[in-house]
C-alpha cells in the first residue's frame, strides 16, 4: 500500500462481552504498600474504583501471540516486529509481518518506511464491567475483587514460606469490549487475522500468573455471524 493512494473504505466495530473463566490479575503498578492492603493490587478506574481491562493489555497480548504463532519472534529477541524486520524478510514471512504491523502498528518507525503499510488499523478500548452484570453483582452484594494468598512450600519442613497476597477479579465476572478495525482499499485478510489473535488469547491467558491458572477468558461477540466465524477459527492451522 502506498499512502499517496490510501483510501479508507470501512470502519468496523466488534463489540461483546469478556467472561472470566478464572481469576484475572492485571497489575496497577502501585509502588506503595498500604496498611491493610495487598502488595499486588489490580488496576482500577481512579474515579469509580471498579476494575477494568486496559485496551493496551488486550492489544499487547493479542499481538504477542500472533507474532509467536508466526514463528518470527525468534528473530526479534522478543521485541515487537518493526519495519526493519519487515524489510529483511521474504515470501510468506514478509507477508505475515506486514499484516501484523498493519493491524498493530510499528512504534518509532520512519514515516517514509511506513508508506508501504500505512497506519495501524486496530483500536482496542478499555473494557469496563458489563453493566447488567455489575447491577446484578451489586444487588447480590458481590465484591468486584478478591484477595488470594499465595506462598512457597519448604519441601523438607513442609511449611509455607514467603506469603504474598494478590488481588484479582474473580471468575464469572463479565466485562464489555470494543475493538475498532479501519479497513483501507487493498486490505485483505486482516479481520481474519484479528480473529485468530483473539482465539489464541482465549486459548492462552490474559494478565499475570497465567501459568498458575489465572486469566482464562471467553469472548462472546454481539454479532452472531462474527461469533460463528470466531468459533470456527483455528489459529494454529
Secondary structure, 3 states (H helix, E strand, C coil): CCHHHCCEEEEEEEEEEEEECCCECCECCCCCCCCCCCCECECECCCCCCECECHHHHHHHHHHHHHHHHCCHHHHCCCCCCHHHHHCCCHHHHHHHHHHHHHHCCCCCCCCHHHHCCCCCEEECCECECHHHHHHHHHCCCCCCEEEEEEEECCCCCCEEEEEEEEEECCCCEEEEEEEEEEECCCCCHHHHHHHHHHHHHHCCCCCCHHHCCCCEEEEECCHHHHHHHHHCCCCC
